Amino acid sequence: MGSARMKVAILGASGRMGQALLGALRQSTDLELGGALVSPDNGQIGQDAGAGLGWRSGVKYSAGLAEVLAHAEVAIDVTLPAASADIIAACRSSGCPLVIGTSGLGAEQRGAIADAANSIAILPAANFSIAMTLMMGMAREATARLGPAWQVDILETHHQHKLDRPSGTALALAEIIAGERGKTLAETLECIENGGGRKDPGSIAIQSVRSGEVAGEHTVTFGEGSETLELVHRAGSRAAFARGALLAAAWLAPQDPGLYRMEQVLADKHR
């Protein structure tokens, strides 16, 4: 007989990303659904979590966080920032490793994540796409090699339902570039609204577009004089993020307590 598959809890299972994760779990040969958390006012509580995908998962939607985590070896959080504190506390209490894909987290939530890393393995990521993880490394290298004379612009486009702007991925890219230049994000970030121009040529400028059902597009442009360099990533669907999130979950589950990054997942995968 083959070894048992690892059980994964999806927190925020009825949302767009949660559904993408359920679809990816359905196809997985290494992982299986161990729990599916939804909000207390969700009308699907008690129904099979795979029903909307034409799949009998054997796991019912639940609003009970402790119940959902009780049957999981690792959890993936794709809820809203307001739920972050309770989820982190519950995972610490149960000892469940936690992958965090919630966007729009503030300083307080990031502090709670860092503190939780003393007790459990935890991996927050602005973007779980494998290709985007590689692009972040490319942005870091380009910044180091091109130097501060090159102007940096980031354009991000997402579906009309996305609440936060700039996207967490755009901010992560900007933070990488700022750090490589020896500065903080707060010192260099400039958010441009409604197609306006930048005020500071030395800033890292981000423009955000919300339109249609775009899963996610990010373009980083380095410009200087008569030439430009563009790094572009387009996600055709949320399946790209789901695939990376499951990879991260499988990698994180056996790790010791600590704060981990998606780059470490890929580095181990390709050893």
N, C-alpha and C positions, 0 to 999 in steps of 0.2 A: 504494500500500500504506500501511496505517496504521502509526504509530510503534509500536515494541516496547513491551510492557508492562514496568513496573518489577518486578524480582524481589525478593521478600520472603522472608526466612528466619524460620520460626516456631520458637522455642526453647522446648521444652515442648509439642511438638505433639500428644502423645497425651492430655494432660490435658483437663479440662473447658473451660478457656478456649482452649487450643490447638485443640480440635475446633471451637469456635465461630469461631475465626479462619480455619480451613481452609474452613468452610462459607461464610464471607463472601468469601474469596478466590475460591471457585468461582464466585460471582456477579459478581465485579468485572470491569469492562471496562478498568481502568487498571493493575491490579496482578496479578501471578501468583506462584505458589509457586516459590521458588528453593531452598529447603532446609527440612528438617523434622527437628529435633533431638529425640531421646528419650534416656532414661537407658540406660546400658550393659546393664542387666539386663532391658530391655524385650523381650518376646517378639515384637514386631512389626518388629524391625529387618530391613531388606531388603524389606519389603512396601511396596506403593504407599501413600503417605500419605493418599490419598483413598478408599481401599478401604472404610473404615468408613462413609463417607458415600455410597457407591454412585457414586463418581467416580474416573475414571482421571486422576490429576494428572500422571503422568510423573515424579514425584519420590518417592524411597524414603526411608522412615524411616532415620535414621542416628544413631549415638552419637558420631560424629566431629565435634567442634565446628569445627575448621579446615576440614574438608571441606564442612560445611553453609554456612559463611560464604563460601567461595570462589566460590559462584555467586550471591551475594546483593548487592543494592545498599543494603539496609537490613535490620535485624533487629528482631524483636519478642520480648522476653524475658518469658515467663510461666511460668518454672520456680519453684524454691524458693529461699529466701535462701541456702542452702548452696552453690548453684551460681553465685551472683552474681559472686564474685571472678574465677573462671575465665572467665566470659562477658565481663565487662568487659575483662579483660586480652586476650582473643582478639580482641575488636572493636577495641581500640586497635592491636593488632599488624597487623590486616588493614585498618584504616582504615574499617571498616564503621560507619555511623551506627546508633545503638541506641535503641530505644524500650523502656522498662522498665515492665512492669505487674506485677512480682512484689510481693506484699504481705508485710508483716512485716519489712521491712528495718530493720536497726539502725544505730547511729551509725557503725560502721566501714564498712558498705556505702555509706551516704550520703556519707561522706568519699571513698571510692573513686570514686563517681559524679562528685563535684565535681572531683576530680583528673583523671579521664578527659576531662572537658569541655575540658581544655587541648589535647587531641589529636583528638577526634572530636565530632561533633554528637550530643548525648545528651538524651533527654527522658524523665524519670521521671514517672509520674502514679499517684496512688492510685486514680483512677477515670477511665476514658476516655469515659464517657457524655457526650454533648454537653449534655444537659439538666442533668446534675450539675455540669458545668463552669460553666454559667450560674448554678446554685443557689449555688455557692461565691462567685460575685461578689455575689449577692443577700445572702448571709450577711455578707459584708464590709460592704456598704452599710447593712444593717440595724443592725449593731453600731455603726457610726459615727454613724448618725442617732439611735438610741435611747439610747445612752450606757450607762455602767456600772451604773446603777440597775436595769437589767433583768436578771433571772436567766436563765441559759442552760442548757438541757438538750438532749442529743442522744440519740436512741434509734436503734440500728441493729440490723437483723434480717437474718441470712443463713442459708444452708443448713447442715445439721448437719455437713457435712464440712469446713467452713472452720476452719482451725486457729488463726489469730490472732484475738485479741480485745483491745481494740476493733479494728474494721476500720481499714484504712489510710485509707479515706475519712472515717470518723468522726474520726480523729486529724487529718486534713488540715483538716476543717471547724473543729475545735477550735483548731488552730494559727492559722488565719486570724482567728478571733474574738479569740484571745488577743493576737495581734500588733496587731490594730486597737485593742486596749485598752492597748497599750504594755507588754505582758507576754510572758513566754515560756510555752510550753505546760507546762513543768515546774512553773511557779509557780501555775498555775490549774487543771490537770487533776485531776478526781476520778472514778475509775471505780467505779461502783456495782454490786455483785454481788447476785444473788438477790432483786431487788426491794427492796433496802434503801433507806433515805433518805440524802440528802446530809448531810455533816457541816459543810460550809462553804457558806453561802448565796451567797458571792461566787465560788465555783468554777464551772468549766465541767464539768458532770456528764455522763458517758457511761454508758448502760446498753446491754448487748449481749445479744442473743437468738440462739440457734442452734437452728433448727427446720426440719424438712422439707427442701424443695428450693428455698427462696426465693433467687432470684438476688441480690437486694439491695434493702433498703429503709432509707432514712434520713429522720429527722424532726428538725429543729432547732426548738426552742420557745423563744421569748423571752417572758418573763412579768414583769409589773409591776402590782401592785395589782389592778385589776378588769379587766384586758385581757391578751390573749396574741396573739402572732403566730407562726404555724407555717409553716415551709418544708418541703415534703415531696417526696421523689423516690422513685419505685418503678421498678425495672427488671423488666420482665416476663420477660426472658430475657437470656442472655449476648450475644445478638446486638447489643444496644445498646452493650455494651462493645467488641465486635469491630469494629463499624462505626466507632466513634471511634478505635480503635487503628490501623486501616488508614488513616484520614484523617491521623492523626498521623505515621504512617510515610511516607506520600507527601509530606507537607509537610517532614518532617525531612531526607529523603535529600539534597536539594541544599544544605542549610544549611552554613555555615562551622562549625568546631569551636566548641562552646559549650554551656551548660546552658540548656535551653529548657523552656517550660511549655505545658500544654494550652490555656491562655487565649490564648497567642500564635497557636496554630493556628487557633482560631475567629476571632480578630480579623482574620487575613489572609483567611480564607475569606469573610468578609462585607464585605470592602472593595469 
